[in-house]
């Protein structure tokens, strides 16, 4: 069973890496965004041209459907070097988030028979949440005076994760109710808060593990909360 679990987790990781290659989440791609215009929040359409980024103002609450492009006057942000720095601007959007993640470290509080534990056993989970992605388009000059465009990305997400993993089973974690040692198969569920910096997602999870075999009635961590560190890759 554990070999099957390992195969499924490795397959999920490779699939997520392929999805990440094509994922636009960490890039300022063509699409509708929100931005600040003074004290007002406005909708804009961002278009990536060959040598610049074009930003079109949209009407409130609606996108432009087949507009007359000649009448549109976009704000142009050159992608190549310019003579002077241009003021930074931010664009953001909210979307649903689908990730595959792992929890490499779990902190388990003390029990009646055990001190607090830090575990790092094999596990994987699918995460679904609501996400905000913010992009800052800015221009910075280098020491020789050349000004170039820079786009930075920061994302935040909150949601639920569920998955499977393994945990060591032995007399110590069962109050001496078993006399063998083996890796038990667990189902995990957690509430997660994630942060995305460029391609990588990481964050914190508050979760619960449930052993799936007949020794679950003896396992001292059955249904008990843990605090975990998450690392994941975006799938959508």
ZIQUIGI-V621951 format. One record per residue. N is the residue number from 1. RES is the residue in one letter. SS is DSSP state (H for helix, E for strand, C for the rest). PHI is phi in whole degrees, 0 to 359 (999 if undefined). Layout:
# ZIQUIGI-V621951
n = {N,N}
res = {RES,RES}
ss = {SS,SS}
phi = {PHI,PHI}
This chain:
# ZIQUIGI-V621951
n = {1,2,3,4,5,6,7,8,9,10,11,12,13,14,15,16,17,18,19,20,21,22,23,24,25,26,27,28,29,30,31,32,33,34,35,36,37,38,39,40,41,42,43,44,45,46,47,48,49,50,51,52,53,54,55,56,57,58,59,60,61,62,63,64,65,66,67,68,69,70,71,72,73,74,75,76,77,78,79,80,81,82,83,84,85,86,87,88,89,90,91,92,93,94,95,96,97,98,99,100,101,102,103,104,105,106,107,108,109,110,111,112,113,114,115,116,117,118,119,120,121,122,123,124,125,126,127,128,129,130,131,132,133,134,135,136,137,138,139,140,141,142,143,144,145,146,147,148,149,150,151,152,153,154,155,156,157,158,159,160,161,162,163,164,165,166,167,168,169,170,171,172,173,174,175,176,177,178,179,180,181,182,183,184,185,186,187,188,189,190,191,192,193,194,195,196,197,198,199,200,201,202,203,204,205,206,207,208,209,210,211,212,213,214,215,216,217,218,219,220,221,222,223,224,225,226,227,228,229,230,231,232,233,234,235,236}
res = {X,X,X,X,X,X,X,X,X,X,X,X,X,X,X,X,X,X,X,X,X,X,X,X,X,X,X,X,X,X,X,X,X,X,X,X,X,X,X,X,X,X,X,X,X,X,X,X,X,X,X,X,X,X,X,X,X,X,X,X,X,X,X,X,X,X,X,X,X,X,X,X,X,X,X,X,X,X,X,X,X,X,X,X,X,X,X,X,X,X,X,X,X,X,X,X,X,X,X,X,X,X,X,X,X,X,X,X,X,X,X,X,X,X,X,X,X,X,X,X,X,X,X,X,X,X,X,X,X,X,X,X,X,X,X,X,X,X,X,X,X,X,X,X,X,X,X,X,X,X,X,X,X,X,X,X,X,X,X,X,X,X,X,X,X,X,X,X,X,X,X,X,X,X,X,X,X,X,X,X,X,X,X,X,X,X,X,X,X,X,X,X,X,X,X,X,X,X,X,X,X,X,X,X,X,X,X,X,X,X,X,X,X,X,X,X,X,X,X,X,X,X,X,X,X,X,X,X,X,X,X,X,X,X,X,X}
ss = {C,H,H,H,H,H,H,H,H,H,H,H,H,H,H,H,H,H,H,H,H,H,C,C,C,C,C,C,C,C,E,E,E,E,E,E,E,C,C,E,E,E,E,E,E,E,E,E,C,C,C,E,E,E,E,E,E,C,C,C,C,C,C,C,C,C,C,C,H,H,H,C,C,C,E,E,E,E,C,C,C,E,C,C,C,C,C,C,E,E,E,E,E,E,E,E,E,E,E,E,E,E,E,E,E,E,E,E,C,C,C,C,C,C,C,C,E,E,E,C,C,C,E,E,E,E,E,E,E,E,E,E,E,E,E,E,E,E,E,E,E,C,C,C,C,C,E,E,E,E,E,E,E,E,E,E,E,E,E,E,E,E,E,E,E,E,E,E,E,C,H,H,H,H,C,C,C,C,C,C,C,E,E,E,E,E,E,E,E,E,E,E,E,E,E,E,E,C,C,E,E,E,E,E,E,E,E,E,E,E,E,C,C,H,H,H,H,C,C,C,C,C,C,C,E,E,E,E,E,E,E,E,E,E,C,C}
phi = {999,294,295,296,299,300,298,295,292,297,298,295,294,295,296,291,296,294,295,298,301,260,283,268,305,268,245,278,269,301,160,270,226,254,211,264,237,70,265,259,261,235,268,224,247,260,234,268,273,297,232,196,249,254,240,257,286,246,292,296,78,227,265,275,255,46,286,281,298,294,273,271,242,285,277,254,244,300,273,265,298,237,283,216,291,252,304,292,223,243,225,216,208,244,214,280,236,238,231,249,218,231,244,293,226,236,261,252,299,293,242,298,244,218,284,305,234,244,249,216,258,302,199,205,210,255,240,230,206,247,229,243,243,240,239,250,258,218,231,232,261,267,301,259,89,279,257,227,281,218,240,248,229,216,232,229,211,223,180,243,230,215,187,231,189,233,214,290,247,200,300,289,264,231,54,63,272,232,239,235,237,200,265,271,267,237,251,239,221,204,264,235,237,243,234,245,239,56,273,261,251,211,177,239,227,249,223,220,249,228,292,254,243,292,271,299,289,259,293,289,256,300,70,271,287,224,246,234,260,252,225,210,233,283,257,241}
